[in-house]
Amino acid sequence: MEASIQSTAIDVKEAEFQPRPKLQQCTTATMAAIHISSRPTGLSIDPLAALQRHTATRRRLKRISPLARNCLLLFAVFLCAACARHQYTGTVFEENRPAAPIRGQNYDGAPFILADLKGFPVLLFFGYTFCPDICPLTMMEIAAAQRALEQQAPALAADLKVVFVSVDPQRDTLARLEPYIHAFDPRFYGVRVTEAELGLLKPAYGLYTEAAEGHSLSDDYYLLDHTSRVFLVDREGNWRALFSADVTAEALAADLQALFH
């Protein structure tokens, strides 16, 4: 018995110093020759069966692991996309604040009432046709945003209403408003309000209008200093967002899509 144990110990010791063959180079004959006599009979292990199970497991892992990694990657990308929030360019109002009423005349002579547009998103811009820079540039960007939406979100583009309200009723007649609006988009509203109505709109929308320095309202030609912001009214008739006059068409279209997706 001692001789057997000693022999086994020598065999194992010698085996430790032998270079280990690669797993795929082990043959059935090699594994069948391995015998560990010191193990009790009841716990004997079939080395060949163990090797076969190990090899099969490795093959399954090789097949599954790339797929699992791809699935995890796609899942991570999905989570990132779901968690990402749109960064608004405009100031978005969370609380519902009804937009102040506006009553006037469209450039085609039809009565205009802002409340009649309930159910549609509305972009409001207050300006005047003699404005040499800010007003036409802002209207150009709004028109470009409208065209972008027609490509990116046709349903939203069809619903969107754009309203230009003149803050210079003294000179902005309906006859002057018509070609001005048509230069941007004939579907836009060009609204003239009375001096009395304009007086009500100023505090309601936080508007400021005064003759520019060196100019007088009694002059034949004058410039106005005025508040230049774009208001967004939602489908329920509430103020939804506020944009600066230098907002780009791309930023405006992106914000509108995020708000009305």
Secondary structure, DSSP 8 states (H G I E B T S, - for coil): -HHHHHHHHHHHHHHHTS----GGG--HHHHHH---TTS-GGG---HHHHHHHHHHHHHHHHHHHHHHHHHHHHHHHHHHHHH-----SSEEEEEEEE----EEEETTS-EEEGGGGTTS-EEEEEE-TT-SSHHHHHHHHHHHHHHHHHHH-HHHHHH-EEEEEES-TTT--HHHHHHHHHTT-TTSEEEE--HHHHHHHHHHHT--EEE-TT--TTSSS--EEE--EEEEE-TTSEEEEEEETT--HHHHHHHHHHH--
